[in-house]
């Protein structure tokens, strides 16, 4: 089987959907599927780790204008189907992407699949842009059960075309996360300037307002009063932030007197990020809309066996269980967040329990499992 994958971004561009595309393509290739990835011009594409994945940075930011180019590529390379990843920042909110599946139906007989990474939680205007894509595609993939239900309810004539296939971790473990190698942990801590008895909190992901880092810093300041060995490892870069938000967060660190407790790694390679996870005791990942499986940073922490402290907004999604695979506080409740953070710092048995629950949950979101589900869907369209 040969697949033509369409994604506006691709590594090393810093985009979660680009990372998703790269992981999916690699694991499809490992299962015998040949994959060509067509991405936007200007992406500083790195060679794929799999020789079966060929990357072509040939598209514009208005995909509908590239219809003939995509159709010609599919014909010349004998592709069996076209798979569109939506959205990505590289399309620059272009409405033309909504027309692409319809135009491809006119230009080629190759069936098309569209993966929607944001539906229910996206802006209403963006949800409207999904309708023509869903109606013209041979199949639609929703990455959360919530999004899958929403699409099936709003598009009853196309209900049978909608499938749920989750996303996976954006960084895969380089070593067995259930085996906490003390020597590897100690070496990584030493390189980061951390002591053996430090309690290390991990933050992983972009610096964005909906990640509520002000709450994380406020809780860290509160906890540091009774837990002097607590440290925060910021595994992120500050070059992709919303306006001056990155500078604001750095100013908050200084204003709260936390400069000696916060360590910035900057952007690191996936292998280095995986190694850094081994140095941490738990992760604190806060989201304005609550923890959910549409967050690759949450899945990444779980895949590495890290206990996760997060927020809940209303009822937690199915599969997220407070006290079993995560520890949750109400959104915006810094006092409750502080109490839970202090529990995590002091209670090693709790961390071990949450770690086991996280690893068990993460098996459902492994890339081999995701590739297998995707291939099953592909076969229904041939």
C-alpha positions in Angstrom: 0.0 0.0 0.0 1.2 3.5 -0.8 -0.1 6.6 1.0 0.3 10.3 0.2 0.2 12.2 3.5 -0.5 15.9 3.4 0.6 18.0 6.3 1.4 21.7 6.4 4.3 21.2 8.8 6.9 18.5 9.5 9.9 18.2 11.8 12.1 20.0 12.6 9.4 22.7 12.4 7.9 23.1 15.9 4.3 21.9 15.5 2.5 19.1 17.3 0.6 18.0 14.2 3.9 17.9 12.2 5.3 15.6 14.9 2.2 13.5 14.8 2.6 13.1 11.0 6.2 12.1 11.3 5.6 9.5 14.0 2.6 8.1 12.2 4.4 7.9 8.8 7.4 6.1 10.5 5.2 3.5 12.2 3.1 2.9 9.1 6.4 2.3 7.2 7.5 -0.2 9.8 4.2 -2.0 9.1 4.9 -2.2 5.4 3.0 0.9 4.2 5.0 3.1 1.9 4.5 6.8 2.8 5.2 10.0 0.9 4.7 13.2 2.9 3.9 16.4 1.1 4.5 19.5 3.2 4.8 23.2 2.8 7.8 24.8 1.1 10.2 26.4 3.5 10.0 23.6 6.0 13.7 22.7 6.9 12.8 19.0 6.5 15.3 16.5 8.1 15.8 13.1 6.6 13.3 10.5 7.7 14.6 7.7 10.0 12.8 5.3 7.7 13.8 4.9 4.1 10.2 4.1 3.2 9.1 7.7 4.2 9.9 10.3 1.5 9.3 13.9 2.4 8.5 16.5 -0.3 8.4 20.2 0.8 6.5 21.3 -2.3 3.2 22.7 -1.1 2.0 26.3 -0.6 0.1 27.7 2.4 -3.1 27.5 0.3 -3.5 23.7 -0.3 -6.4 24.0 -2.8 -4.0 25.7 -5.2 -1.9 22.6 -5.1 -4.6 20.2 -6.1 -3.1 19.5 -9.5 0.3 19.0 -7.9 -1.0 16.5 -5.3 -3.1 14.6 -7.9 -0.1 14.4 -10.2 2.1 13.1 -7.4 -0.5 10.5 -6.4 -0.7 9.3 -10.0 3.0 9.2 -10.8 3.8 7.5 -7.5 0.8 5.1 -7.7 -0.6 6.1 -4.3 -3.6 4.1 -3.1 -5.0 7.0 -0.9 -4.4 10.5 0.2 -4.4 11.4 3.9 -4.8 15.0 5.0 -3.8 16.2 8.5 -5.8 19.2 9.7 -5.1 21.9 10.9 -1.5 23.1 11.0 -0.2 26.5 11.5 1.5 26.5 8.1 -1.9 26.8 6.3 -2.2 30.3 8.0 -5.9 29.8 8.5 -6.4 29.6 4.7 -10.0 28.6 3.8 -8.7 26.8 0.7 -7.8 23.7 2.8 -11.5 23.1 3.3 -11.9 22.8 -0.5 -9.0 20.4 -1.0 -10.9 17.0 -0.6 -13.6 18.2 -3.0 -11.1 19.3 -5.6 -9.2 16.0 -5.2 -12.3 14.0 -5.9 -12.6 15.8 -9.2 -8.9 15.5 -10.0 -8.2 11.9 -9.0 -10.0 8.6 -8.2 -7.8 8.0 -5.2 -9.8 7.9 -1.9 -9.0 10.5 0.8 -8.8 10.4 4.5 -8.9 13.5 6.8 -7.6 13.5 10.4 -9.1 16.3 12.5 -6.9 17.2 15.5 -9.3 19.8 16.9 -13.1 19.8 16.7 -15.2 20.4 19.9 -12.6 22.7 21.6 -11.9 24.7 18.4 -13.4 28.1 17.5 -16.9 27.7 16.0 -15.7 29.2 12.7 -13.0 26.6 12.5 -15.6 23.9 13.1 -17.6 25.1 10.1 -14.4 24.7 8.0 -14.4 21.0 8.9 -17.8 20.3 7.3 -16.8 20.4 3.6 -13.7 18.4 4.4 -15.7 15.7 6.2 -18.4 15.6 3.5 -15.9 15.2 0.6 -13.5 12.7 2.3 -13.9 9.0 2.0 -13.2 8.7 5.8 -12.7 11.0 8.7 -10.5 10.3 11.7 -11.3 12.1 15.0 -8.4 12.0 17.6 -10.7 12.0 20.7 -13.9 10.1 21.5 -15.5 13.5 22.3 -14.7 14.8 18.8 -15.9 11.5 17.3 -19.3 11.7 18.9 -19.7 15.4 17.9 -19.0 14.7 14.3 -21.3 11.7 14.2 -24.1 13.7 15.8 -23.7 16.7 13.5 -23.1 14.8 10.3 -25.6 12.0 10.5 -25.4 11.2 6.7 -21.6 10.7 7.1 -21.7 8.9 10.5 -20.4 5.7 9.1 -17.3 7.4 7.7 -16.1 8.8 11.1 -13.6 6.7 13.1 -11.7 7.4 16.3 -8.0 6.9 16.2 -6.1 8.7 19.0 -2.8 10.6 18.9 0.3 9.4 20.6 3.2 10.8 22.5 5.3 13.4 20.7 8.5 11.9 22.3 8.8 8.1 22.5 10.8 6.6 25.4 14.3 5.6 24.4 14.4 3.1 27.2 11.9 0.9 29.1 10.1 3.5 31.3 9.0 0.8 33.7 12.7 0.2 34.5 13.9 3.3 36.4 17.6 3.0 35.8 19.2 4.8 38.7 22.5 5.3 37.0 20.9 6.9 34.0 18.8 9.1 36.3 21.8 10.1 38.4 23.9 11.0 35.3 21.1 13.1 33.8 20.6 14.9 37.1 24.2 15.6 37.5 24.4 17.1 34.0 21.4 19.3 34.8 22.9 20.5 38.1 20.3 18.6 40.2 21.1 16.9 43.5 20.0 13.3 44.2 17.6 14.5 46.9 16.0 17.2 44.8 12.3 16.7 44.0 12.1 17.6 40.3 8.9 18.8 38.7 8.7 18.6 34.9 7.0 21.0 32.5 7.0 19.9 28.9 5.3 21.7 26.0 5.0 25.2 24.4 4.8 28.3 26.5 1.2 29.3 25.8 -1.5 31.1 27.8 -3.8 28.2 27.9 -1.1 26.1 29.7 -1.6 28.4 32.8 2.1 28.6 33.8 1.3 31.4 36.3 -0.6 28.9 38.4 2.2 26.4 38.2 4.7 29.1 39.4 2.4 30.2 42.2 2.0 26.6 43.4 5.7 26.1 43.2 6.4 29.2 45.3 3.9 28.0 47.9 5.4 24.5 48.0 8.9 25.7 48.2 8.3 27.2 51.6 7.9 23.7 53.2 9.8 21.7 50.6 13.2 23.5 50.1 14.6 20.8 47.7 11.8 21.2 45.0 12.9 22.2 41.5 11.1 22.9 38.2 12.6 21.7 34.9 11.2 23.7 32.0 11.6 21.4 29.0 10.6 24.0 26.4 11.9 26.9 24.3 10.8 30.5 24.5 10.9 31.3 20.8 7.4 30.0 20.1 5.2 31.9 22.5 2.1 34.1 22.2 3.4 37.7 21.9 5.3 38.7 25.0 4.0 35.8 27.1 7.3 34.1 27.3 9.0 37.2 28.6 6.1 37.6 31.1 6.7 34.1 32.4 10.4 34.7 32.9 9.6 37.9 34.7 7.2 36.0 37.0 10.0 33.5 37.8 12.2 36.4 38.9 9.4 38.3 40.7 8.4 35.2 42.7 12.0 34.6 43.8 12.1 31.3 41.9 15.2 31.8 39.7 17.3 29.3 41.7 14.5 26.7 41.5 13.8 26.8 37.8 16.0 25.2 35.2 15.4 25.8 31.5 16.6 23.2 29.0 15.5 25.0 25.8 14.4 22.8 22.9 16.2 19.5 23.0 16.2 16.5 20.7 13.6 13.8 21.3 16.3 11.4 22.6 17.5 14.1 25.0 14.0 14.9 26.1 13.3 11.3 26.8 16.5 11.1 28.9 15.5 14.3 30.8 12.2 12.7 31.8 14.1 10.1 33.7 15.6 12.8 35.9 12.1 14.0 37.0 9.8 12.9 39.8 6.5 14.1 38.4 5.1 16.4 35.7 2.7 19.3 36.2 0.8 20.0 33.0 -2.1 22.4 33.4 -4.7 23.2 30.7 -7.4 25.7 30.8 -9.9 23.2 29.3 -8.7 20.4 31.6 -6.6 17.3 31.1 -7.6 15.3 28.0 -6.1 12.8 25.6 -5.8 15.4 22.8 -2.8 16.7 24.7 0.4 15.1 23.3 2.4 16.5 26.2 0.2 14.6 28.7 0.5 11.4 26.7 4.3 11.9 26.5 4.7 12.2 30.2 2.5 9.1 30.7 4.5 7.1 28.2 7.6 7.8 30.2 5.9 6.6 33.4 5.8 10.1 35.0 3.1 10.8 37.5 1.1 13.8 36.2 -0.5 16.6 38.2 -3.1 18.5 36.1 -6.4 20.4 36.0 -9.9 19.1 35.5 -12.7 21.1 33.9 -16.0 19.5 34.7 -16.1 15.7 34.4 -12.8 14.2 33.4 -12.8 12.5 30.0 -13.1 8.7 29.9 -9.8 7.0 30.7 -8.5 9.9 32.9 -9.0 8.8 36.5 -8.1 11.1 39.4 -5.8 9.3 41.9 -5.2 6.4 39.5 -3.3 7.6 36.5 -3.3 11.4 37.2 -3.9 13.7 40.1 -6.4 16.5 39.3 -7.3 19.9 40.8 -10.2 22.2 39.7 -9.1 24.6 36.9 -7.7 27.8 38.5 -7.7 26.6 42.1 -4.2 27.3 43.1 -4.7 26.3 46.7 -5.9 22.8 45.6 -3.1 22.7 43.1 -0.6 23.6 45.9 -2.0 20.9 48.2 -1.7 18.2 45.4 1.8 19.4 44.5 2.9 19.1 48.1 1.4 15.6 48.2 3.3 14.6 45.1 6.5 16.0 46.6 6.2 14.1 49.9 4.3 10.9 49.0 6.6 8.4 47.1 4.0 5.6 47.2 1.5 7.9 45.6 3.9 8.7 42.8 4.7 5.0 42.2 1.0 4.2 42.1 0.3 7.0 39.6 3.3 6.0 37.5 2.0 2.4 37.2 -1.4 3.8 36.2 0.1 6.2 33.6 2.1 3.4 32.0 -1.0 1.2 31.8 -3.0 4.0 30.2 -0.2 4.8 27.8 -0.3 1.4 26.2 -3.6 2.4 24.5 -1.8 5.3 22.9 1.3 3.6 21.7 2.4 4.4 18.1 2.3 0.7 17.0 -1.3 0.5 18.1 -2.2 3.8 16.4 -0.5 2.7 13.2 -2.4 -0.6 13.3 -5.8 1.1 13.7 -4.9 3.5 10.9 -4.0 0.6 8.5 -7.3 -1.1 9.4 -9.1 2.0 8.3 -7.1 2.3 5.1 -8.0 -1.3 4.1 -11.7 -0.5 4.3 -11.3 2.1 1.6 -9.4 0.0 -1.0 
